[in-house]
Amino acid sequence: MFIVNPDIMSKIDKQTTKKYGIDSLMLMENAGVSVANHIIENYPFRNILVLCGPGNNGGDGFVVARHLFNKNYNVKIGILAKNGKYKGDALKNFNIIKKMKIPYFNAFDQIGILRRSLKESDIIIDAIFATGFSGQFRDSYIPIFKMLKKRKKPIISVDIPSGINGLTGEVSKYAITAETTIAFAAIKTGTLWNEALINAGNLFVSDISVPNDLISTYKHSYLLDRDTVNLLKNDSHFSSKPYSHKMQKGKILIIGGNEGMQGAPQMSAVSALKTSSGISYVYLLKKGGKRFYPETVFINDYKKMMKKCNAIVIGPGLGIDEKAKEILLNVLLNNSNVIIDADAINILSKMSKTVVKKLIKGKILTPHPEEFKRISGFSFSNIQEKIEKAEMFAKKNQVLLVLKSPPTIITDGKSTFVFPFMSDKLATAGSGDILAGIMGGLLSSGIDMFQSALISVYIHFLSAVKTKGMSISANEIIKNLPITCKEIFQ
C-alpha cells in the first residue's frame, strides 16, 4: 500500500489525466462512489449529513451524496464554502446536486439548520478540507467544528480527516475525529503520525483508477501491515522441516550485559529462540550474573563463537566503557550480519562520522529517537521530517535503519516502509531488547536483512498486543512470540 504526501498526490492526479487520459471528473466520481459503497455495505443507518468544503474534497462529497440519494437514503448537504461558490469538477457536481433537488443549505448562514441536521443524522460525512488543510481553522469554521466535536455520531472522513495536515500530521485543536477514513489511491503521509492516526479511525484505501505504475514513479513509501507481512513471508522462503536440528535452524550470538544489565541480552537471546533460531549464545561482559533463561547458552569466548554464528546482536546492556568499545569494534570490523542496538549505538555516537560510516555499512541499526539524534545529529518534529531524516542517514551510511517509536520507519535509503500502529504495551523496559532478538532470530534463520527487519517489527507489535491486562512486563511479550510466529508463518 502506497504512502505519498499531498503535493505528490496532486502531481500524480494531474499525470493520471495527462498521461492515461483518465479525466479528473472520473477520478472524483470513483472517489465518491467508493465512499458511498462503504457506507451502504457497512452501516444500516439511513439519515446522512454530508458536509462539503470549498475545494475538490467538497466535490467528492457531492458525489457521495448523489449516490446515496439515488439509493433512497435521506441525504442533506451542508455547504462550507464561502458564498457557496465552487469551481471546476466540484462545481459540475454541485450543479448536478441542484438539478436533482437534493436538499442542501449553507452551514455558515443557517447554523440552526446545521444544528438540527447534526441531531437528526445517523452518519456525518466529512468532505470539508482533506489535504487542502494546513495551519489552523479560520474563525468562521471554528463554531462548526466545535459542534462536530460534541456530536457522538459516526463520522466518515473523505481522504483525510479535516483539520489534519496531510504532510506533517499536525492535528488542529478542532480536527475531526473520524470513525473511518477512506483514502484515495494512497495514504497521505500525515495521516500516520501518532495523534493523526487516532483521529483517522479505521483507515481504508480506495482504488479510484490511479495507475500503481504511475504512483511508483514518484517519491513514495509503503505501509507495513499484515498484508505486507504475508507477501514478505511468502517471498522469504522461511521454512522449518520436521527433521531439522538446532544447528540448521540458525545460530545467533548476543553480546551485552555489563554491570547491572545482564538481563537485557538474555531477553534478546530467548526472543531469538522463540522466533526462529535453533540455538542462542550469550556473551556477558559482566561475569557471574544471574542467568534468567536456562535455554540460552552462555559462552566465554565471543571471538571464536562469532565466526560460527549466522547473526549477531550487539548492544543490549552493553555499557559504554572501554571494554564494551573494544568488543564492539572487533565485532563490526569482522562481521556483516550484525544488528547494532542500544549502547552499541551510544558508543558509535561518540566516534567520528567517517569511522561510523565504515563500521555500520551493510548492517542493521535500531535506534530510538534520542539514540538516532546522538548518532546522526538529526531530530524531527513530524512524520515527514522523520521519514526524510531516516532516508538521508540510511542512504549516506549504506545501513538498514529501523528508527523506532511510532511510527517506526524502516529504510535503506532506497525503499522505505512505515509501521504506524501503536500500543503502550511496548512502552516497557526490555521491549527494545526483544525486538533486536526477534530480528536477529529471523536473520540467523536465513531471511534477508530487509525482510527480517520488517517482519520482526510486526511480530514484536502483535506479541505485545496479544498480552492481557494494561501494565505488562517484557516477559509477557516474550511468552507470546511462538504463538505470533505460528500465526504468521503457518
C-alpha positions in Angstrom: 0.0 0.0 0.0 1.5 3.3 -1.1 2.1 6.4 1.1 2.6 9.8 -0.5 2.5 13.4 0.6 -0.3 15.6 -0.6 1.8 17.7 -3.1 3.0 14.5 -4.8 -0.6 13.1 -4.9 -1.7 16.3 -6.7 1.0 15.8 -9.3 0.0 12.1 -9.7 -3.6 13.1 -10.2 -2.7 15.5 -12.9 -0.5 12.9 -14.7 -3.2 10.4 -14.4 -5.3 12.6 -16.7 -2.4 13.8 -18.9 -0.7 10.5 -19.5 -3.5 8.0 -19.2 -6.5 10.1 -20.3 -8.4 9.3 -17.1 -10.4 12.5 -16.6 -10.3 14.2 -13.2 -14.1 14.2 -13.1 -13.9 10.4 -13.4 -11.4 10.3 -10.5 -13.8 12.4 -8.4 -16.7 10.1 -9.4 -14.7 7.0 -8.4 -13.7 8.5 -5.1 -17.3 9.5 -4.2 -18.7 6.1 -5.3 -16.2 4.2 -3.1 -17.3 6.2 0.0 -20.9 5.7 -0.8 -20.4 2.0 -1.3 -18.5 1.7 2.0 -21.5 3.3 3.8 -24.0 1.1 2.0 -22.0 -2.1 2.9 -21.1 -1.3 6.5 -23.8 0.9 8.0 -27.6 0.2 8.5 -28.4 3.9 9.0 -30.4 5.9 6.5 -30.1 9.6 7.6 -26.9 11.1 6.2 -25.4 14.6 6.6 -22.7 15.4 4.0 -20.5 18.4 4.9 -18.9 19.7 1.7 -15.9 22.1 1.9 -14.8 24.6 -0.7 -12.5 22.5 -2.8 -12.3 19.1 -4.6 -12.9 17.3 -1.3 -16.3 19.0 -1.3 -16.8 17.8 -4.9 -16.1 14.2 -3.6 -18.8 14.8 -1.0 -21.3 15.8 -3.7 -20.7 12.5 -5.4 -21.2 10.6 -2.2 -24.5 12.5 -1.5 -25.8 11.9 -5.1 -25.2 8.1 -5.0 -26.7 7.7 -1.5 -29.7 9.8 -2.6 -30.2 7.5 -5.5 -30.3 4.6 -3.1 -33.2 6.3 -1.3 -31.1 7.5 1.7 -32.3 10.6 3.5 -29.5 12.9 2.5 -28.8 16.5 3.4 -25.8 18.5 2.3 -24.2 21.3 4.4 -22.2 23.7 2.3 -19.0 25.1 3.9 -17.7 27.2 1.0 -17.6 31.0 1.1 -20.7 32.3 -0.6 -21.5 28.7 -1.7 -19.2 29.1 -4.7 -17.4 26.2 -6.4 -15.3 25.8 -9.5 -14.0 23.0 -11.8 -15.1 19.4 -11.1 -16.6 20.4 -7.7 -18.9 22.9 -9.5 -20.0 20.4 -12.0 -21.1 18.0 -9.3 -22.7 20.8 -7.3 -24.8 21.7 -10.3 -25.9 18.1 -10.6 -26.9 18.2 -6.9 -29.1 21.3 -7.6 -30.7 19.7 -10.7 -31.5 16.5 -8.7 -33.0 18.7 -6.0 -31.0 17.1 -3.2 -31.6 19.2 -0.1 -28.6 21.5 0.8 -28.0 24.5 3.0 -25.2 26.9 3.8 -23.8 25.9 7.1 -22.3 29.3 7.8 -25.6 31.2 7.3 -28.0 28.6 8.5 -26.4 27.5 11.7 -29.8 26.4 13.2 -30.4 24.0 10.3 -26.9 22.7 10.7 -27.6 22.1 14.4 -30.8 20.3 13.7 -29.3 18.3 10.9 -26.5 17.1 13.1 -29.0 16.0 15.7 -31.2 14.1 13.1 -28.4 12.5 11.2 -27.1 8.9 11.8 -23.8 9.5 10.0 -21.8 12.5 9.1 -19.6 12.6 6.0 -16.6 14.9 6.4 -15.8 16.2 2.9 -14.6 19.6 4.1 -10.8 20.0 3.7 -8.8 16.8 3.4 -5.4 17.5 2.1 -6.3 21.2 1.5 -5.8 21.9 5.2 -2.7 23.3 6.9 -2.2 25.5 9.9 -5.3 26.4 11.9 -9.0 26.9 11.2 -10.3 30.2 10.1 -12.5 31.8 12.7 -15.7 31.2 10.6 -15.1 27.5 10.8 -14.4 27.1 14.5 -18.0 27.1 15.8 -19.0 24.4 13.2 -16.1 22.2 14.2 -16.8 22.7 17.8 -20.3 21.4 17.2 -18.9 18.4 15.3 -16.6 17.6 18.3 -19.6 17.4 20.6 -21.7 15.1 18.4 -21.3 11.4 19.2 -22.2 10.3 15.7 -20.0 8.2 13.4 -18.0 10.4 11.1 -16.6 9.1 7.8 -13.8 11.3 6.6 -13.1 11.6 2.9 -9.3 11.0 2.1 -8.1 12.5 5.4 -9.9 13.9 8.5 -10.4 17.7 8.2 -8.1 19.6 10.5 -5.1 17.3 9.9 -2.0 18.5 7.9 -1.6 15.8 5.2 2.1 16.4 5.0 3.3 16.7 8.6 0.5 15.0 10.6 -0.1 18.1 12.7 -3.6 17.9 14.3 -5.5 21.1 14.8 -7.4 21.7 18.1 -10.8 21.1 16.5 -9.8 18.5 14.0 -12.3 15.8 13.0 -12.1 12.5 14.9 -13.4 10.0 12.4 -14.7 6.5 12.9 -13.5 5.7 9.4 -11.2 7.4 6.9 -11.3 6.4 3.2 -8.1 7.5 1.5 -7.9 7.6 -2.3 -5.2 5.8 -4.3 -2.6 6.2 -1.5 -2.4 7.0 2.2 -1.4 10.6 2.8 1.7 10.8 4.9 0.4 13.0 7.7 -2.4 10.5 8.4 0.1 8.1 10.0 1.6 10.5 12.6 0.5 9.4 16.1 -2.5 11.5 17.1 -3.5 11.9 13.5 -3.8 8.2 13.1 -6.0 8.1 16.1 -8.2 10.8 14.5 -8.4 8.8 11.3 -10.0 5.8 13.0 -10.3 2.7 10.7 -8.2 3.5 7.7 -9.0 2.2 4.2 -7.5 2.9 0.8 -9.8 3.0 -2.2 -8.8 2.3 -5.8 -10.0 5.2 -7.9 -8.2 4.1 -11.1 -4.9 5.9 -10.5 -2.4 3.5 -12.0 0.0 1.9 -9.5 2.8 2.1 -12.0 2.4 5.9 -12.1 2.5 6.2 -8.3 5.6 4.1 -8.1 7.5 6.6 -10.3 7.1 9.3 -7.7 8.6 9.7 -4.2 6.6 7.3 -2.0 6.9 4.9 0.9 5.0 1.7 1.8 2.7 0.8 4.6 3.9 -2.1 6.7 0.7 -4.1 7.7 -0.4 -7.7 7.8 -0.9 -7.9 4.0 2.7 -6.7 3.5 4.0 -9.2 6.1 2.1 -12.0 4.3 3.8 -11.1 1.0 7.2 -10.9 2.7 6.6 -14.3 4.4 5.8 -15.9 1.1 8.9 -14.4 -0.5 11.3 -15.1 2.3 11.4 -18.9 1.7 11.3 -19.4 5.5 10.8 -23.0 6.4 11.4 -25.4 9.2 11.5 -29.1 8.2 10.3 -31.8 10.7 13.8 -33.3 10.5 15.7 -30.0 11.1 18.1 -29.9 14.0 19.1 -26.8 16.0 22.2 -26.0 14.0 20.2 -26.0 10.8 17.7 -23.6 12.2 20.2 -20.8 12.7 22.8 -19.9 15.3 22.8 -16.4 16.9 25.2 -14.6 19.2 24.0 -11.9 21.6 26.7 -9.6 23.1 26.0 -7.3 26.1 25.1 -7.5 29.7 27.5 -5.1 31.5 27.3 -4.3 35.2 23.6 -4.3 36.4 22.3 -5.0 32.8 22.8 -8.8 32.4 19.1 -9.3 31.8 19.0 -7.3 28.5 21.0 -9.6 26.3 19.3 -12.7 27.8 15.9 -11.3 26.8 17.2 -10.8 23.2 18.6 -14.3 23.2 15.4 -16.1 24.3 13.4 -13.9 21.9 15.5 -15.1 19.1 14.9 -18.7 20.2 11.2 -18.3 20.4 11.1 -16.7 17.0 13.2 -18.9 14.8 16.8 -19.5 15.9 17.9 -23.1 16.7 20.5 -22.1 19.3 21.2 -18.8 21.0 24.6 -17.9 22.5 25.1 -15.2 25.1 28.3 -13.4 25.9 28.0 -11.3 29.1 30.6 -8.6 29.8 29.9 -8.9 33.5 30.6 -12.4 34.5 28.8 -14.2 37.4 25.5 -12.5 36.9 22.2 -14.3 37.2 21.1 -16.5 34.3 17.4 -16.0 33.7 16.8 -18.3 30.8 18.2 -21.9 31.0 17.5 -22.5 27.3 20.2 -20.0 26.3 23.9 -21.0 26.1 26.4 -18.8 27.9 30.0 -18.5 26.5 33.3 -17.0 27.5 34.9 -16.6 24.0 32.9 -14.3 21.8 35.6 -14.1 19.1 35.6 -17.8 18.5 31.8 -18.1 18.6 31.0 -15.1 16.3 32.8 -17.0 13.4 30.3 -19.8 13.8 27.1 -17.8 14.1 24.7 -16.7 11.3 23.8 -13.4 13.0 25.0 -11.2 15.9 23.1 -8.8 18.0 25.3 -6.4 19.9 24.3 -3.6 22.3 21.6 -4.8 24.8 23.0 -3.8 28.2 26.5 -3.4 26.7 27.5 -0.4 28.6 29.8 2.3 27.2 33.1 1.6 28.9 36.4 0.8 27.1 35.9 -2.9 27.2 32.5 -2.5 25.5 34.0 -0.3 22.9 36.8 -2.8 22.2 34.4 -5.6 21.7 32.1 -3.5 19.5 34.9 -2.6 17.2 36.0 -6.2 16.9 32.5 -7.4 16.0 31.8 -4.7 13.5 35.1 -4.9 11.7 34.9 -8.7 11.3 31.2 -9.5 10.7 28.4 -8.5 8.3 25.1 -9.9 9.6 25.1 -7.6 12.7 22.2 -5.8 14.4 23.5 -2.8 16.3 21.3 -1.8 19.2 21.1 0.3 22.4 24.5 1.0 24.0 26.4 0.0 20.8 24.7 3.0 19.1 25.7 5.2 22.0 29.3 4.2 21.7 29.3 4.8 18.0 27.7 8.3 18.5 31.0 9.4 20.2 33.1 8.5 17.2 33.8 10.5 14.0 31.1 10.2 11.3 33.7 8.8 8.9 34.6 6.0 11.2 30.9 5.3 12.0 30.1 5.1 8.3 32.8 2.5 7.7 31.7 0.4 10.8 27.9 0.3 10.2 27.9 -0.1 6.4 25.8 -3.1 5.4 24.4 -3.7 8.9 21.2 -3.1 10.8 20.9 -0.1 13.1 17.9 0.1 15.6 17.9 3.4 17.4 15.1 5.1 19.2 14.7 8.8 18.5 17.3 10.0 21.1 19.9 7.4 20.0 19.2 8.5 16.4 19.8 12.1 17.3 23.1 11.2 19.0 24.5 9.2 16.1 23.1 11.3 13.2 22.7 14.8 14.6 19.1 14.7 13.3 15.9 15.4 15.2 12.4 15.6 13.9 9.0 17.0 14.9 6.7 15.4 12.4 6.3 12.4 10.2 7.6 13.9 7.0 10.8 15.0 8.8 11.2 11.6 10.4 11.0 9.9 7.0 13.3 12.3 5.3 16.0 12.2 8.0 15.8 8.4 8.3 16.2 8.0 4.5 19.0 10.6 4.4 21.0 8.8 7.1 20.4 5.3 5.8 21.4 6.3 2.2 24.6 8.2 3.3 25.8 5.4 5.5 24.5 2.4 3.5 22.8 1.0 6.5 19.4 -0.6 7.1 17.8 1.7 9.6 15.0 0.8 11.9 14.0 4.1 13.5 11.8 3.1 16.4 8.9 4.8 18.2 5.6 5.2 16.4 5.6 5.4 13.5 8.6 3.1 13.1 10.5 3.8 9.9 12.4 1.0 8.2 14.6 2.2 5.3 17.8 1.5 3.4 17.6 4.9 1.8 16.1 3.5 -1.3 12.9 1.7 -0.1 11.0 2.9 2.9 8.3 1.3 5.0 6.2 2.9 7.7 4.8 0.9 10.6 2.3 3.3 12.2 0.5 1.0 14.6 0.8 1.9 18.3 0.5 0.1 21.6 1.6 1.4 25.0 2.2 -2.2 26.0 5.5 -1.8 24.1 6.4 1.1 26.5 8.1 -1.3 29.0 11.7 -2.0 29.9 13.2 -4.7 27.7 10.9 -4.1 24.8 13.7 -3.0 22.5 15.9 -6.0 23.6 13.1 -8.3 22.5 12.8 -6.6 19.1 16.6 -6.9 18.5 16.3 -10.6 19.4 13.4 -11.3 17.1 15.2 -9.5 14.2 18.4 -11.5 14.9 16.5 -14.7 15.1 14.9 -14.2 11.7 18.3 -13.1 10.2 20.0 -16.2 11.7 17.4 -18.5 10.0 18.3 -17.2 6.5 15.8 -14.5 5.9 17.5 -11.4 4.4 18.1 -8.2 6.3 15.3 -6.1 5.0 12.7 -8.8 5.3 13.9 -9.7 8.8 13.6 -6.1 9.9 10.1 -5.7 8.5 8.7 -9.0 9.8 10.3 -8.6 13.2 8.7 -5.1 13.7 5.3 -6.7 13.1 5.9 -9.8 15.3 7.1 -7.5 18.1 3.9 -5.4 18.0 1.5 -8.2 17.6 3.1 -10.2 20.5 2.6 -7.1 22.8 -1.0 -6.6 21.7 -1.8 -10.2 22.5 -0.9 -9.7 26.1 -3.7 -9.4 28.7 -4.0 -6.5 31.1 -2.9 -2.9 31.0 0.5 -2.8 32.6 2.7 -5.7 31.3 6.4 -6.7 31.5 8.7 -7.8 28.8 8.5 -11.4 29.7 4.8 -11.4 28.9 5.6 -10.2 25.3 8.3 -13.0 25.0 5.7 -15.6 26.0 3.5 -14.7 23.0 6.3 -14.9 20.4 5.8 -18.6 19.5 2.0 -18.1 19.1 2.5 -15.0 17.0 5.1 -16.6 14.8 2.9 -19.6 14.2 0.1 -17.3 13.2 2.3 -15.6 10.7 4.4 -18.4 9.2 1.9 -21.2 9.1 
